[in-house]
């Protein structure tokens, strides 16, 4: 089941979000909104603006690879979502950090959607 945001996790501001992801590789676990594990991922934010995502669903199924874009726009980290292709910018108050772990929450800001080392 999805984790609750741990006590002591602090919000990440937009400049910190840029530092966390721009030009980096992150990998972690994704959860469905009902709390079950959706799969694991590895995302490479290449210096040339390519976002390369490797997705492995839980419960079987083939590993999938996606290539979309990311950029810094007006000081905000912006990235295309998969599979929608919609560009989203900024931490939007949904990104938290505790120690060496980052958490993206659902809109409730309490339940973890994505978790990765940062």
N, C-alpha and C positions, 0 to 999 in steps of 0.2 A: 504494500500500500504506500501511497505517497506520504512523504514526511511532512510534518508541520515545520514551519520555519523555526529554527532553534532559537531559544532565548539568547539574547546577547548579539544576535546578528544585526549589523548596522546597514542602513541604506547606502547604496553606491550612488554618488552624484555623476553627472554626465561626463565631466573631465576624467574621473576615475574609471568610468566605463570605457572610454576611449583607450586609456592606458591598459586596461585588462584584456582587450580583444584585438586592437589594431596590430596586424602583422603577427599574431600569435596562433597557436593551435590549442584547442580545448577539447576535452572529451568527458563524457559523463552519461547520466541516465535521464531519460525523459519519462514523464508520467501522464496518463490520461486524466481528464477532469474528474473522473469517478475515483481516482486514487490508485488505480492499478498501473503497473509498469508498462510503458509503451515500447521501450527499446533503449538501445545505447547508441551513442553517436560520437564521431570525431569530426571536428570542424577546423579546417585550416584557413585562416584569413591571410592570404598571400599578399605580399607587398604591392603587387600589380592590380589589386582590387578584386581578384577572384576569391570567391568563398567556395571551398570544396568540402562537401559534406558526405561522409560515409555513414550510412544508417543501417543498423541491424535490429530488426523487430524481435521482440520476445515471442516465444512460442513457435519459432520457426519462420520460414519464409526467407527469400533470398536477401542478401545484403544489397543495398541500393547506394548508388553514387549520384550526387547532384553537383552541378556547377552553376552558381549564381554570382551575384556581385555584392560588394560592400564598399563603403566610402565614408569619408569624414565630410559632413556638410554643415556649415555654420557652427563648427565646434562640436557637433553631435556625431556619435557613431551611428551609422545607418547601414542596414543589411536587408537583403531580400530574404523573405521567408520561404520555406519549402513546405508544401508544394505550391503554395499560392502565388509566389513571385512578388508579393506585396512588399514594398520597401517600408521598413519601420525605423524610426530614428529615436535615439536617446534611451535612457534607462527607464523612463516613464514611471518612476517610483516603484518598480517591480523587481529591482535587482538589489540583493543584499549580500553582505560578506561577513563571514566569521572565521577568523584565522586564515588558513589557506584554502577555504572552500567558498565558492560563490553559489548563490541560489537565485533563480528567477522564479517568481511566484505567479500564481494565477491572479486575477484581478482582486481577489479577496485579501491579498498581501499577507496571507497566513499559510497557504498550502504551496509546497514546492512543486514547480512545473519542470524545471531543469536544474540539475546540480552538477558542478564540475570543480576541479581543482583550479585555483587561481593564485 
